[in-house]
Amino acid sequence: MKFYLYVSGLVLTTGLLMLFLPVRWKLDLFSSSVALGSRSEYETVNGVTNGGYVLVEEKSDPYKLAETLDKKSAYLGAVEFSDGYDQALRAERMRKKRELFFRAFDPDPKRIYTPSEIYAKMRRAVLERSVDLILLDHVPENVREKFKKNFRISERPFPHPSLPWRRWIFSVPVFLILASLSPIISILMVVVALFNYDISLSVSSILSTLAVYKWTKRNPYYLFLSFLSFGLITNAAMSNFLYMNGISDFRGVKLSLVLLPGLLILKRLFENPWVFKSRKFIVIISLVFAAVAYYVYRSGNYAHALPYEIKIRDFLDETLWIRPRFKEVFGYTFLFFAFSESRWAFLYEFFGSIALVSTFNTFCHIKAPIYTSIYRSFLAFGMALGLYMIIKGGMRVVENRSRAGEVSTRRYVREQEENGKDIERSGEKGS
């Protein structure tokens, strides 16, 4: 019965995605243009005019801000990473006129980045976060011209338009897939959705990743496509104006990244008790958990990245249009080895599961254009497949050489034995 619930959710997912993807793709392309301007061209909270465009960078009372902007029918511009960004988002959620909103970004507020780094930040802001306005106060002229040649520029910033249907339609397959894991929890989440849809859907989709992994055939290709599809339907079920414009965010991102890998490694460890009897393996497992803790800490847009890593990211962005996530490239490479007879298969499966939930998490960043998320997911999987084939080919070369060496050694031993026997025979004849 539970398996049939999963299949029903999968079939419904396929049908709804055929409806969702063309429309979302078209809307993302429509809103892919970005405005360029200086702060002096925009108003402040203290000087709001009717229909004006207001930049909010300083901390302010969100209640008063929402009331003031509604009276003037003014656009609220939240500047990313500024002191007033969170208050601006709260004000937008309180507004009666919610679709008068845009997000702005200053790529070099402290004037510490090189022109190439500034350009890379501008690219990511548009391609990964759908920013509506880039502030040029600290952007060199040559960077501005290069950016204008490669991106579509609009006169004024405008928000991402809403989808033409109610998003709860796309939540049905999520609840069906969750029911394949636990019907009771699924019913409970449906009841919770009547009071708080966003929390219910976040919890349901995170728990459903366990069901997707449980019912999917143990094959890297099927697993990748299953988590990709489930990420897409979750994206569709969350997509409204607030999420698509970064005003609200998917809740439980870090939980979604650790739940499946954490439960999986614990289960596999207890299935392999020999691990606890070896100091060597205990050290390895400890290092694995330390790496996972770092991986969770690094998740999100605000995590610190090392300088050399930033340079690698910028290079890959320029070369590949959008860089793949490193944890997905390496994780999927492990996933190809996960279902072998190796003693280490349980660790390979663990690292592979990290790649799977990362793919799901990619589509929880709903403000990113859908084509960007799809492209970077397939790119990571393709690079992992290439890396796997290289490693596998290298292992075969080593195995063939070792076999050839063993054959040569056996042949040499036989020859020496035969020579020894010949010497003994000649000695017997001589005597």
ABEGO torsion letter per residue (X at the ends): XAAAAAAAAAAAAAAAAAAAAAAAAAAAAAAABBBBBBAAABBBAABBBBGBBBBBABBBBAAAAAAAAAAAGBBBBBBBGBAAAAAAAAAAAABABAABBBBBBBABAAGABBAAAAAAAAAAAAAAAGBABBBAAABBAAAAAAAAAABBBBABBBBBBBBABBAAAAAAAAAAAAAAABAAAAAAAAAAAAABAAAAAAAAAAAAAAAAAAABBBBAAAAAAAAAAAAAAAAAAABBAAAAAGABBBBGAAAAAAAAAAAAAAAAAAABAAAAABAAAAAAAAAAAAAAAAAAAABEAABBBBAAAAAAAAAAAAAAGBBBBAAAAAAAAAAAAAABABAAAAAAAAAAAAAAAAAAAAAABAABBAAAAAAAAAAAAAAAAAAAAAAAAAAAAAAAAAAAAAAAAAAAAAAAAAAAAAAAAAAAAAX
